[in-house]
Every structure is written in structure tokens, then in C-alpha cells.
């Protein structure tokens, strides 16, 4: 104010420039701090996405292995019905039941959903990477019909097989719960022997062999599961691509 009263316009201008420059520097520092914070948060989010996608792969691998064992049991039952490979009654009955086993996968979407709901997606500056992330999470693979379909065989065989036999298989050869990717999944034992009287096993085998469309239903079950496994592999391939893209943006 003294400079104005004294009409020292050069000093006034100098004061003004000092204020303007100070404000400008303050804004620039603030913007720089925000940019640095944004980059740090983007790394945090990408690291979490990397973990989520890695967990997806672990769950897919577990499910692929599960379905591989289910298929082996199913083919044992098919061989028995076709009279090849000398399958005994016990292994036929076990195979027929285990062929109906189902497991499931879970999609790890927590970080993606959080990024959408909080508006943090724009912290990721690479448009190509953003497109890959959007494409990967556009649908919930764990709920797609061709990933979750259960063929009629499961109801068919469990409706005809004696509960005594089903209980024995579940108790002695049922799912083994696994901890996978902060969640859980299951493994199916690759071999099975039952502590059930031979006569009961033989009667059950005879009853199953006499069922109409037994082979048809079993083969359709295999076809449905094969389609699921095919899509599991495709999904895993996309997961690997996204994983590698994220890794290129991590320090």
C-alpha cells in the first residue's frame, strides 16, 4: 500500500509480479504433487489388479485340473458301457457318479469395481492398457452360461443311484477342499476304492447299465464339460495377456 501512496509504480508492478509468480509456483507445485500422488495410486491399483488376475489364473488352473479328473472318471464309465478296457463293476459305478461332479470358479473383481465406483480409472494413463482392462472385466466370466452349465446327467445319475452308494463315494472319494487365491476351490481324488459289499456294487452296476439313454446322457455330460474346459483355457489365455500388459507398467 505504501508504494501506491507514494505512486512508486515500478515497485507496485514488482509487488504484483511477486504475488503472481508466487501464486503460479504454488499452483504448479500443487499440480505436481497431485500428479505424483496420482502416479503412485495408479501403481497401487495396477498392483492390486495384477494380484486379482493372478488369482483368476490360479482358480482357472484348479478348475481345469478338477475337470480333467472328472473326465477320466467319465471315460471309465463310458468304457464300461461299451465293454472295453475290462472295467469292473466298482470302478464303473464310481466313474458314473464322479462324472457328475461339479466345481466352480470365482471372478476377482474387487479392485476393478472399486476403480469404477470411485472414478480412479483415469489414473491409468495408457489408453491401450485401459482398453484391455475394460475388455477383460466387461463380463463376469464366473457367471457366463457356457462356463457354468450343468448337464442333465448330474440329476439323471443321482436320481437313479442308491443313496448308500452315493454316500460312500462322497465319504471316501469326495471333494478335497483347497485354499486357492484367498478363496477356496476343490480337488477330486484321482483314484477311489469303496468299502461297500460286492453284491451291492454289482446290483448297482447292473441297474445303471439297464438305464435308458445312460450312454447318451454320459457322453453329453462329457461334451458339456469339454466346452467349459475349452472356455477356461481361453479365459486363462486372456488373463495371461492382461497380466503381462500390467507388468509392463509396474516398476
Backbone as CSV, one residue per row, in Angstrom:
resi,resn,N_x,N_y,N_z,CA_x,CA_y,CA_z,C_x,C_y,C_z
1,UNK,0.838,-1.205,0.000,0.000,0.000,0.000,0.872,1.255,0.000
2,UNK,2.037,1.210,0.682,2.919,2.379,0.752,3.382,2.784,-0.643
3,UNK,3.674,1.763,-1.492,4.136,2.061,-2.845,3.062,2.779,-3.645
4,UNK,1.800,2.413,-3.388,0.700,3.065,-4.117,0.562,4.507,-3.664
5,UNK,0.616,4.706,-2.340,0.509,6.086,-1.825,1.646,6.949,-2.359
6,UNK,2.835,6.338,-2.453,3.987,7.106,-2.946,4.023,7.178,-4.470
7,UNK,3.030,6.481,-5.115,2.966,6.425,-6.587,4.272,5.891,-7.180
8,UNK,4.833,4.891,-6.470,6.029,4.213,-6.967,5.555,3.014,-7.787
9,UNK,5.192,3.302,-9.052,4.528,2.288,-9.873,5.445,1.116,-10.211
10,UNK,6.710,1.359,-10.288,7.625,0.246,-10.552,7.602,-0.745,-9.392
11,UNK,7.611,-0.200,-8.189,7.565,-1.066,-7.004,6.237,-1.805,-6.927
12,UNK,5.145,-1.082,-7.323,3.814,-1.719,-7.335,3.812,-2.900,-8.298
13,UNK,4.380,-2.641,-9.499,4.428,-3.703,-10.502,5.259,-4.884,-10.009
14,UNK,6.348,-4.548,-9.343,7.213,-5.601,-8.822,6.488,-6.437,-7.771
15,UNK,5.735,-5.738,-6.879,4.950,-6.451,-5.871,3.926,-7.373,-6.530
16,UNK,3.303,-6.828,-7.584,2.268,-7.594,-8.290,2.867,-8.843,-8.931
17,UNK,4.016,-8.663,-9.564,4.662,-9.805,-10.216,5.080,-10.869,-9.203
18,UNK,5.549,-10.396,-8.046,5.946,-11.342,-6.999,4.747,-12.183,-6.552
19,UNK,3.596,-11.493,-6.386,2.375,-12.205,-5.970,1.953,-13.199,-7.042
20,UNK,1.954,-12.744,-8.323,1.516,-13.609,-9.431,2.430,-14.815,-9.557
21,UNK,3.730,-14.560,-9.513,4.689,-15.661,-9.629,4.546,-16.634,-8.464
22,UNK,4.331,-16.076,-7.268,4.154,-16.934,-6.102,2.936,-17.823,-6.234
23,UNK,1.821,-17.214,-6.707,0.594,-17.999,-6.913,0.815,-19.070,-7.972
24,UNK,1.486,-18.663,-9.064,1.746,-19.596,-10.164,2.595,-20.779,-9.689
25,UNK,3.652,-20.477,-8.949,4.518,-21.538,-8.435,3.743,-22.455,-7.482
26,UNK,2.903,-21.837,-6.652,2.101,-22.633,-5.726,1.172,-23.587,-6.451
27,UNK,0.541,-23.074,-7.527,-0.357,-23.923,-8.320,0.416,-25.053,-8.985
28,UNK,1.595,-24.702,-9.540,2.405,-25.712,-10.205,2.869,-26.793,-9.240
29,UNK,3.282,-26.375,-8.047,3.710,-27.344,-7.035,2.550,-28.240,-6.638
30,UNK,1.356,-27.623,-6.479,0.170,-28.394,-6.115,-0.168,-29.402,-7.207
31,UNK,-0.116,-28.939,-8.480,-0.396,-29.834,-9.603,0.630,-30.965,-9.676
32,UNK,1.888,-30.605,-9.433,2.939,-31.617,-9.472,2.737,-32.656,-8.376
33,UNK,2.362,-32.171,-7.182,2.101,-33.090,-6.073,0.937,-34.026,-6.393
34,UNK,-0.116,-33.465,-7.012,-1.265,-34.276,-7.381,-0.881,-35.313,-8.437
35,UNK,-0.050,-34.895,-9.388,0.386,-35.815,-10.439,1.211,-36.954,-9.856
36,UNK,2.109,-36.620,-8.954,2.930,-37.646,-8.306,2.056,-38.599,-7.497
37,UNK,1.107,-38.022,-6.748,0.199,-38.851,-5.950,-0.643,-39.748,-6.857
38,UNK,-1.080,-39.180,-8.005,-1.873,-39.959,-8.955,-1.085,-41.122,-9.529
39,UNK,0.181,-40.879,-9.856,1.024,-41.945,-10.391,1.239,-43.041,-9.354
40,UNK,1.449,-42.636,-8.107,1.640,-43.616,-7.043,0.379,-44.458,-6.845
41,UNK,-0.781,-43.791,-6.862,-2.031,-44.514,-6.682,-2.301,-45.445,-7.866
42,UNK,-1.926,-45.009,-9.070,-2.097,-45.863,-10.250,-1.277,-47.135,-10.108
43,UNK,-0.054,-47.007,-9.577,0.789,-48.186,-9.359,0.154,-49.124,-8.336
44,UNK,-0.415,-48.518,-7.283,-1.095,-49.331,-6.261,-2.254,-50.107,-6.885
45,UNK,-3.052,-49.423,-7.691,-4.208,-50.058,-8.317,-3.780,-51.141,-9.308
46,UNK,-2.748,-50.858,-10.093,-2.275,-51.851,-11.053,-1.707,-53.074,-10.337
47,UNK,-1.048,-52.840,-9.213,-0.517,-53.965,-8.428,-1.652,-54.834,-7.906
48,UNK,-2.714,-54.192,-7.471,-3.867,-54.949,-6.980,-4.570,-55.687,-8.114
49,UNK,-4.685,-55.034,-9.283,-5.268,-55.709,-10.444,-4.429,-56.919,-10.841
50,UNK,-3.118,-56.742,-10.773,-2.211,-57.845,-11.095,-2.468,-59.031,-10.164
51,UNK,-2.676,-58.743,-8.901,-2.962,-59.806,-7.928,-4.299,-60.467,-8.225
52,UNK,-5.304,-59.661,-8.547,-6.628,-60.211,-8.858,-6.577,-61.133,-10.069
53,UNK,-5.910,-60.690,-11.127,-5.830,-61.502,-12.345,-5.000,-62.759,-12.087
54,UNK,-3.940,-62.633,-11.296,-3.149,-63.812,-10.922,-4.011,-64.821,-10.179
55,UNK,-4.878,-64.333,-9.317,-5.780,-65.223,-8.589,-6.791,-65.877,-9.521
56,UNK,-7.250,-65.136,-10.523,-8.132,-65.724,-11.533,-7.457,-66.930,-12.190
57,UNK,-6.197,-66.765,-12.532,-5.452,-67.840,-13.197,-5.315,-69.052,-12.280
58,UNK,-5.036,-68.806,-11.006,-4.919,-69.916,-10.055,-6.235,-70.694,-9.955
59,UNK,-7.335,-69.966,-9.896,-8.638,-70.630,-9.806,-8.958,-71.386,-11.088
60,UNK,-8.616,-70.811,-12.233,-8.846,-71.497,-13.504,-8.016,-72.771,-13.593
61,UNK,-6.755,-72.697,-13.176,-5.897,-73.885,-13.194,-6.477,-74.991,-12.314
62,UNK,-6.985,-74.597,-11.154,-7.575,-75.581,-10.241,-8.807,-76.228,-10.861
63,UNK,-9.634,-75.412,-11.513,-10.849,-75.940,-12.137,-10.521,-76.822,-13.341
64,UNK,-9.525,-76.430,-14.124,-9.111,-77.245,-15.274,-8.640,-78.622,-14.809
65,UNK,-7.860,-78.638,-13.741,-7.384,-79.915,-13.199,-8.553,-80.734,-12.659
66,UNK,-9.500,-80.076,-12.002,-10.677,-80.772,-11.469,-11.443,-81.445,-12.598
67,UNK,-11.684,-80.685,-13.668,-12.441,-81.227,-14.790,-11.685,-82.341,-15.516
68,UNK,-10.371,-82.278,-15.475,-9.562,-83.346,-16.076,-9.821,-84.669,-15.363
69,UNK,-9.880,-84.617,-14.035,-10.139,-85.831,-13.253,-11.573,-86.311,-13.476
70,UNK,-12.531,-85.383,-13.512,-13.919,-85.746,-13.781,-14.029,-86.476,-15.118
71,UNK,-13.307,-85.989,-16.112,-13.356,-86.610,-17.442,-12.769,-88.025,-17.412
72,UNK,-11.730,-88.218,-16.656,-11.142,-89.557,-16.546,-12.145,-90.548,-15.969
73,UNK,-12.855,-90.114,-14.930,-13.895,-90.971,-14.365,-14.996,-91.232,-15.391
74,UNK,-15.399,-90.195,-16.091,-16.466,-90.331,-17.084,-16.073,-91.316,-18.178
75,UNK,-14.825,-91.243,-18.631,-14.373,-92.152,-19.687,-14.287,-93.593,-19.187
76,UNK,-14.001,-93.763,-17.905,-14.022,-95.112,-17.334,-15.429,-95.687,-17.426
77,UNK,-16.422,-94.872,-17.109,-17.816,-95.314,-17.191,-18.224,-95.578,-18.642
78,UNK,-17.769,-94.740,-19.564,-18.059,-94.951,-20.983,-17.461,-96.276,-21.449
79,UNK,-16.214,-96.522,-21.062,-15.566,-97.784,-21.434,-16.356,-98.979,-20.900
80,UNK,-16.851,-98.872,-19.680,-17.627,-99.968,-19.089,-18.905,-100.211,-19.891
81,UNK,-19.572,-99.148,-20.275,-20.812,-99.291,-21.040,-20.557,-99.838,-22.442
82,UNK,-19.379,-99.520,-22.979,-19.035,-100.007,-24.316,-18.315,-101.352,-24.287
83,UNK,-18.037,-101.856,-23.084,-17.410,-103.157,-22.948,-15.954,-103.188,-23.355
84,UNK,-15.224,-102.124,-23.078,-13.790,-102.095,-23.420,-12.967,-101.836,-22.162
85,UNK,-11.697,-102.230,-22.214,-10.712,-101.989,-21.139,-11.023,-102.709,-19.827
86,UNK,-11.917,-103.682,-19.857,-12.169,-104.544,-18.693,-12.390,-103.741,-17.403
87,UNK,-13.371,-102.893,-17.407,-13.709,-102.088,-16.227,-14.598,-102.922,-15.299
88,UNK,-14.189,-103.072,-14.047,-15.019,-103.846,-13.125,-16.210,-103.027,-12.640
89,UNK,-17.133,-103.698,-11.971,-18.375,-103.041,-11.557,-18.122,-101.870,-10.614
90,UNK,-17.190,-102.048,-9.681,-16.932,-100.981,-8.707,-16.425,-99.720,-9.413
91,UNK,-15.465,-99.883,-10.306,-14.921,-98.718,-10.995,-15.945,-98.102,-11.942
92,UNK,-16.823,-98.903,-12.497,-17.905,-98.374,-13.330,-18.845,-97.508,-12.506
93,UNK,-19.252,-98.018,-11.356,-20.183,-97.276,-10.504,-19.538,-95.979,-10.008
94,UNK,-18.293,-96.077,-9.578,-17.577,-94.876,-9.115,-17.447,-93.867,-10.248
95,UNK,-17.030,-94.349,-11.417,-16.861,-93.455,-12.560,-18.156,-92.787,-12.959
96,UNK,-19.253,-93.556,-12.924,-20.554,-92.998,-13.299,-20.964,-91.866,-12.360
97,UNK,-20.663,-92.037,-11.072,-21.014,-90.982,-10.112,-20.070,-89.789,-10.222
98,UNK,-18.769,-90.048,-10.209,-17.792,-88.955,-10.234,-17.889,-88.132,-11.518
99,UNK,-18.411,-88.723,-12.571,-18.596,-87.978,-13.825,-19.606,-86.845,-13.672
100,UNK,-20.394,-86.909,-12.606,-21.412,-85.873,-12.387,-20.930,-84.758,-11.461
101,UNK,-19.694,-84.831,-11.007,-19.182,-83.842,-10.060,-19.002,-82.471,-10.727
102,UNK,-19.280,-81.440,-9.976,-19.104,-80.074,-10.466,-18.330,-79.265,-9.430
103,UNK,-17.610,-78.300,-9.920,-16.902,-77.357,-9.065,-17.291,-75.972,-9.564
104,UNK,-16.552,-74.954,-9.227,-16.893,-73.620,-9.706,-15.707,-72.687,-9.651
105,UNK,-15.821,-71.558,-10.339,-14.784,-70.537,-10.304,-15.390,-69.228,-9.807
106,UNK,-14.530,-68.384,-9.280,-14.927,-67.066,-8.804,-14.102,-66.027,-9.538
107,UNK,-14.734,-64.929,-9.926,-14.005,-63.840,-10.582,-13.550,-62.835,-9.529
108,UNK,-12.295,-62.454,-9.595,-11.734,-61.487,-8.637,-11.875,-60.082,-9.217
109,UNK,-12.945,-59.396,-8.879,-13.280,-58.110,-9.485,-13.259,-56.940,-8.500
110,UNK,-12.779,-57.171,-7.290,-12.880,-56.151,-6.244,-12.186,-54.853,-6.634
111,UNK,-10.954,-54.951,-7.128,-10.205,-53.736,-7.482,-10.847,-53.025,-8.659
112,UNK,-11.228,-53.775,-9.660,-11.874,-53.185,-10.841,-13.156,-52.455,-10.449
113,UNK,-13.992,-53.103,-9.660,-15.249,-52.473,-9.235,-14.989,-51.216,-8.407
114,UNK,-13.967,-51.257,-7.560,-13.616,-50.091,-6.758,-13.155,-48.933,-7.641
115,UNK,-12.350,-49.241,-8.653,-11.863,-48.203,-9.559,-13.015,-47.529,-10.302
116,UNK,-13.997,-48.318,-10.699,-15.158,-47.747,-11.386,-15.992,-46.883,-10.448
117,UNK,-16.241,-47.385,-9.260,-17.132,-46.681,-8.335,-16.511,-45.405,-7.775
118,UNK,-15.177,-45.357,-7.684,-14.500,-44.179,-7.116,-13.940,-43.246,-8.178
119,UNK,-14.106,-43.583,-9.440,-13.618,-42.725,-10.507,-12.106,-42.686,-10.646
120,UNK,-11.427,-43.727,-10.181,-9.963,-43.741,-10.234,-9.407,-44.361,-11.516
121,UNK,-10.297,-44.756,-12.422,-9.824,-45.413,-13.631,-8.940,-44.495,-14.464
122,UNK,-9.239,-43.193,-14.440,-8.466,-42.236,-15.240,-7.046,-42.032,-14.716
123,UNK,-6.743,-42.589,-13.552,-5.364,-42.518,-13.073,-4.436,-43.358,-13.950
124,UNK,-5.013,-44.338,-14.640,-4.241,-45.134,-15.600,-4.228,-44.373,-16.922
125,UNK,-3.076,-43.909,-17.322,-2.978,-43.010,-18.466,-2.857,-43.732,-19.803
126,UNK,-2.359,-44.949,-19.784,-2.172,-45.678,-21.037,-3.522,-46.189,-21.553
127,UNK,-3.949,-45.643,-22.710,-5.270,-45.988,-23.233,-5.353,-47.451,-23.652
128,UNK,-4.247,-47.996,-24.172,-4.255,-49.400,-24.563,-4.470,-50.326,-23.384
129,UNK,-3.799,-50.024,-22.289,-3.952,-50.828,-21.087,-5.363,-50.701,-20.528
130,UNK,-5.889,-49.479,-20.536,-7.255,-49.271,-20.047,-8.252,-50.095,-20.865
131,UNK,-8.054,-50.132,-22.181,-8.960,-50.899,-23.042,-8.896,-52.390,-22.719
132,UNK,-7.680,-52.884,-22.466,-7.536,-54.297,-22.117,-8.232,-54.615,-20.804
133,UNK,-8.098,-53.710,-19.827,-8.737,-53.936,-18.528,-10.259,-53.911,-18.678
134,UNK,-10.767,-52.919,-19.421,-12.206,-52.855,-19.653,-12.702,-54.126,-20.343
135,UNK,-11.965,-54.564,-21.363,-12.376,-55.747,-22.103,-12.384,-57.009,-21.251
136,UNK,-11.386,-57.121,-20.396,-11.268,-58.316,-19.562,-12.407,-58.397,-18.546
137,UNK,-12.725,-57.257,-17.926,-13.742,-57.260,-16.867,-15.133,-56.891,-17.374
138,UNK,-15.289,-56.772,-18.702,-16.586,-56.354,-19.248,-17.706,-57.303,-18.843
139,UNK,-17.369,-58.581,-18.740,-18.358,-59.577,-18.305,-17.779,-60.364,-17.138
140,UNK,-18.650,-60.897,-16.334,-18.233,-61.739,-15.205,-18.176,-63.180,-15.698
141,UNK,-16.964,-63.632,-16.032,-16.807,-64.971,-16.603,-17.347,-66.071,-15.698
142,UNK,-17.307,-65.839,-14.410,-17.745,-66.868,-13.470,-19.250,-67.120,-13.545
143,UNK,-19.976,-66.222,-14.214,-21.434,-66.381,-14.299,-21.935,-66.571,-15.723
144,UNK,-21.019,-66.756,-16.675,-21.442,-66.987,-18.052,-22.004,-68.401,-18.197
145,UNK,-23.103,-68.569,-18.936,-23.731,-69.893,-19.059,-22.783,-70.976,-19.567
146,UNK,-21.920,-70.640,-20.558,-21.047,-71.680,-21.094,-19.869,-71.987,-20.179
147,UNK,-19.780,-71.262,-19.049,-18.760,-71.569,-18.043,-19.368,-72.289,-16.830
148,UNK,-20.679,-72.238,-16.714,-21.322,-72.758,-15.504,-22.368,-73.843,-15.778
149,UNK,-22.613,-74.135,-17.032,-23.691,-75.064,-17.373,-23.478,-76.425,-16.720
150,UNK,-24.566,-76.981,-16.215,-24.548,-78.328,-15.650,-25.485,-79.189,-16.495
151,UNK,-24.952,-80.224,-17.105,-25.749,-81.085,-17.982,-26.770,-81.895,-17.168
152,UNK,-27.841,-82.368,-17.808,-28.876,-83.140,-17.097,-28.367,-84.429,-16.460
153,UNK,-27.207,-84.876,-16.882,-26.672,-86.146,-16.375,-26.536,-86.134,-14.861
154,UNK,-26.179,-85.007,-14.284,-25.982,-84.941,-12.829,-27.268,-85.338,-12.099
155,UNK,-28.374,-84.780,-12.516,-29.659,-85.137,-11.907,-30.051,-86.571,-12.266
156,UNK,-29.780,-86.932,-13.503,-30.138,-88.262,-14.017,-29.474,-89.371,-13.203
157,UNK,-28.154,-89.304,-13.042,-27.428,-90.383,-12.375,-27.686,-90.382,-10.870
158,UNK,-27.819,-89.204,-10.288,-28.021,-89.144,-8.842,-29.444,-89.511,-8.454
159,UNK,-30.340,-89.406,-9.412,-31.705,-89.854,-9.161,-31.849,-91.363,-9.224
160,UNK,-30.953,-92.017,-9.954,-31.033,-93.473,-10.126,-30.077,-94.247,-9.231
161,UNK,-28.997,-93.634,-8.804,-28.011,-94.363,-7.998,-28.453,-94.423,-6.539
162,UNK,-28.368,-95.580,-5.903,-28.771,-95.705,-4.492,-28.016,-94.714,-3.600
163,UNK,-28.723,-94.158,-2.643,-28.126,-93.179,-1.738,-26.963,-93.799,-0.963
164,UNK,-27.064,-95.077,-0.632,-25.991,-95.764,0.080,-24.668,-95.655,-0.691
165,UNK,-24.729,-95.870,-1.989,-23.527,-95.797,-2.823,-23.039,-94.358,-2.931
166,UNK,-23.965,-93.437,-3.132,-23.579,-92.017,-3.234,-22.888,-91.554,-1.957
167,UNK,-23.452,-91.935,-0.828,-22.854,-91.530,0.450,-21.455,-92.116,0.614
168,UNK,-21.275,-93.350,0.187,-19.972,-93.996,0.308,-18.934,-93.298,-0.560
169,UNK,-19.320,-92.939,-1.784,-18.386,-92.252,-2.679,-18.040,-90.880,-2.128
170,UNK,-19.037,-90.159,-1.648,-18.774,-88.821,-1.089,-17.875,-88.901,0.141
171,UNK,-18.104,-89.914,0.973,-17.336,-90.024,2.216,-15.904,-90.464,1.957
172,UNK,-15.715,-91.366,0.998,-14.395,-91.962,0.792,-13.622,-91.355,-0.381
173,UNK,-14.326,-90.707,-1.300,-13.658,-90.198,-2.510,-14.212,-88.840,-2.935
174,UNK,-14.765,-88.096,-1.996,-15.377,-86.819,-2.332,-14.374,-85.695,-2.504
175,UNK,-14.892,-84.505,-2.733,-14.053,-83.330,-2.944,-13.132,-83.073,-1.756
176,UNK,-11.922,-82.659,-2.076,-10.972,-82.200,-1.068,-10.890,-80.685,-1.192
177,UNK,-11.291,-79.984,-0.152,-11.330,-78.518,-0.205,-9.907,-77.966,-0.187
178,UNK,-9.659,-77.012,-1.093,-8.352,-76.379,-1.204,-8.472,-74.881,-0.967
179,UNK,-7.455,-74.308,-0.350,-7.374,-72.862,-0.252,-6.663,-72.351,-1.493
180,UNK,-7.365,-71.554,-2.268,-6.802,-71.040,-3.515,-7.100,-69.554,-3.630
181,UNK,-6.051,-68.754,-3.757,-6.197,-67.332,-4.064,-7.142,-66.612,-3.091
182,UNK,-6.879,-66.722,-1.802,-7.683,-66.070,-0.759,-9.145,-66.523,-0.776
183,UNK,-9.412,-67.619,-1.452,-10.754,-68.166,-1.511,-10.623,-69.679,-1.341
184,UNK,-11.524,-70.426,-1.935,-11.411,-71.871,-1.840,-11.877,-72.504,-3.139
185,UNK,-11.407,-73.697,-3.373,-11.831,-74.499,-4.504,-11.788,-75.947,-4.046
186,UNK,-11.683,-76.879,-4.979,-11.680,-78.288,-4.593,-10.859,-79.103,-5.572
187,UNK,-10.373,-80.223,-5.076,-9.712,-81.222,-5.911,-10.471,-82.528,-5.760
188,UNK,-10.474,-83.300,-6.817,-11.157,-84.596,-6.791,-10.095,-85.697,-6.803
189,UNK,-10.149,-86.630,-5.855,-9.165,-87.716,-5.849,-9.149,-88.463,-7.182
190,UNK,-7.956,-88.770,-7.665,-7.835,-89.410,-8.979,-8.181,-90.898,-8.948
191,UNK,-8.123,-91.497,-7.781,-8.488,-92.908,-7.645,-9.470,-93.064,-6.489
192,UNK,-10.190,-94.171,-6.506,-11.207,-94.371,-5.469,-11.474,-95.860,-5.296
193,UNK,-11.545,-96.284,-4.049,-11.933,-97.656,-3.712,-12.991,-97.575,-2.612
194,UNK,-14.046,-98.335,-2.792,-15.164,-98.252,-1.855,-15.175,-99.425,-0.879
195,UNK,-15.551,-99.112,0.339,-15.751,-100.139,1.358,-17.244,-100.467,1.400
196,UNK,-17.714,-101.091,0.321,-19.126,-101.455,0.184,-19.187,-102.912,-0.274
197,UNK,-20.172,-103.645,0.199,-20.301,-105.060,-0.135,-20.376,-105.243,-1.652
198,UNK,-19.677,-106.257,-2.160,-19.604,-106.510,-3.597,-20.986,-106.709,-4.219
199,UNK,-21.881,-107.354,-3.486,-23.214,-107.621,-4.036,-23.975,-106.321,-4.288
200,UNK,-23.830,-105.379,-3.376,-24.487,-104.076,-3.549,-23.912,-103.353,-4.766
201,UNK,-22.596,-103.408,-4.916,-21.940,-102.780,-6.063,-22.439,-103.411,-7.363
202,UNK,-22.497,-104.753,-7.410,-22.911,-105.455,-8.626,-24.356,-105.123,-8.991
203,UNK,-25.227,-105.085,-7.990,-26.630,-104.752,-8.252,-26.762,-103.325,-8.798
204,UNK,-25.968,-102.411,-8.220,-25.995,-101.022,-8.687,-25.494,-100.928,-10.117
205,UNK,-24.405,-101.624,-10.416,-23.848,-101.600,-11.769,-24.855,-102.144,-12.781
206,UNK,-25.503,-103.224,-12.425,-26.500,-103.819,-13.316,-27.657,-102.852,-13.550
207,UNK,-28.075,-102.193,-12.482,-29.176,-101.238,-12.598,-28.795,-100.060,-13.508
208,UNK,-27.572,-99.566,-13.359,-27.127,-98.436,-14.184,-27.004,-98.836,-15.653
209,UNK,-26.512,-100.033,-15.897,-26.368,-100.495,-17.276,-27.714,-100.604,-17.981
210,UNK,-28.764,-100.870,-17.207,-30.091,-101.066,-17.803,-30.848,-99.761,-18.021
211,UNK,-30.275,-98.645,-17.551,-30.970,-97.369,-17.687,-31.063,-96.956,-19.155
212,UNK,-32.241,-96.478,-19.582,-32.350,-95.983,-20.956,-31.523,-94.706,-21.135
213,UNK,-30.838,-94.613,-22.237,-30.056,-93.418,-22.595,-28.923,-93.120,-21.616
214,UNK,-28.463,-94.132,-20.889,-27.356,-93.916,-19.954,-26.114,-93.425,-20.704
215,UNK,-25.756,-94.117,-21.777,-24.564,-93.739,-22.534,-24.744,-92.365,-23.178
216,UNK,-25.935,-92.117,-23.704,-26.207,-90.808,-24.322,-26.012,-89.679,-23.313
217,UNK,-26.617,-89.812,-22.152,-26.516,-88.762,-21.128,-25.080,-88.564,-20.649
218,UNK,-24.364,-89.658,-20.503,-22.982,-89.574,-20.046,-22.107,-88.878,-21.081
219,UNK,-22.290,-89.241,-22.346,-21.490,-88.617,-23.408,-21.836,-87.140,-23.576
220,UNK,-23.093,-86.786,-23.366,-23.477,-85.375,-23.434,-22.863,-84.606,-22.264
221,UNK,-22.789,-85.250,-21.109,-22.117,-84.645,-19.952,-20.671,-84.329,-20.283
222,UNK,-19.992,-85.282,-20.906,-18.592,-85.071,-21.277,-18.472,-83.907,-22.251
223,UNK,-19.379,-83.838,-23.218,-19.338,-82.761,-24.212,-19.528,-81.392,-23.570
224,UNK,-20.458,-81.294,-22.622,-20.700,-80.027,-21.932,-19.467,-79.611,-21.142
225,UNK,-18.874,-80.562,-20.428,-17.686,-80.243,-19.638,-16.494,-79.888,-20.523
226,UNK,-16.382,-80.548,-21.670,-15.295,-80.218,-22.599,-15.418,-78.781,-23.098
227,UNK,-16.646,-78.350,-23.342,-16.874,-76.958,-23.771,-16.457,-75.992,-22.660
228,UNK,-16.798,-76.329,-21.427,-16.392,-75.484,-20.293,-14.880,-75.395,-20.195
229,UNK,-14.212,-76.521,-20.313,-12.750,-76.536,-20.203,-12.122,-75.729,-21.339
230,UNK,-12.668,-75.853,-22.530,-12.184,-75.063,-23.670,-12.254,-73.569,-23.348
231,UNK,-13.352,-73.152,-22.756,-13.514,-71.736,-22.401,-12.661,-71.336,-21.204
232,UNK,-12.408,-72.266,-20.299,-11.469,-71.982,-19.203,-10.084,-71.668,-19.760
233,UNK,-9.643,-72.473,-20.727,-8.334,-72.244,-21.332,-8.294,-70.898,-22.065
234,UNK,-9.361,-70.569,-22.776,-9.414,-69.278,-23.476,-9.366,-68.113,-22.491
235,UNK,-10.104,-68.249,-21.409,-10.111,-67.201,-20.393,-8.737,-67.066,-19.753
236,UNK,-8.088,-68.194,-19.496,-6.746,-68.151,-18.921,-5.781,-67.439,-19.876
237,UNK,-5.917,-67.685,-21.170,-5.060,-67.030,-22.156,-5.229,-65.512,-22.101
238,UNK,-6.486,-65.050,-22.002,-6.739,-63.612,-21.894,-6.199,-63.059,-20.573
239,UNK,-6.302,-63.850,-19.532,-5.763,-63.430,-18.229,-4.258,-63.235,-18.317
240,UNK,-3.590,-64.145,-18.979,-2.134,-64.056,-19.121,-1.735,-62.820,-19.920
241,UNK,-2.486,-62.514,-20.965,-2.190,-61.323,-21.772,-2.321,-60.050,-20.941
242,UNK,-3.396,-59.958,-20.159,-3.591,-58.777,-19.318,-2.513,-58.704,-18.250
243,UNK,-2.161,-59.830,-17.681,-1.128,-59.880,-16.652,0.199,-59.311,-17.195
244,UNK,0.559,-59.740,-18.376,1.796,-59.280,-18.986,1.750,-57.786,-19.311
245,UNK,0.564,-57.313,-19.752,0.418,-55.885,-20.055,0.554,-55.044,-18.793
246,UNK,-0.031,-55.503,-17.695,0.075,-54.783,-16.422,1.528,-54.762,-15.957
247,UNK,2.212,-55.876,-16.105,3.610,-55.969,-15.655,4.498,-54.958,-16.363
248,UNK,4.163,-54.644,-17.602,4.966,-53.664,-18.355,4.808,-52.248,-17.807
249,UNK,3.784,-52.040,-16.976,3.535,-50.709,-16.408,3.849,-50.650,-14.919
250,UNK,4.404,-51.721,-14.394,4.783,-51.740,-12.977,6.288,-51.521,-12.847
251,UNK,6.708,-50.838,-11.788,8.150,-50.592,-11.596,8.901,-51.892,-11.283
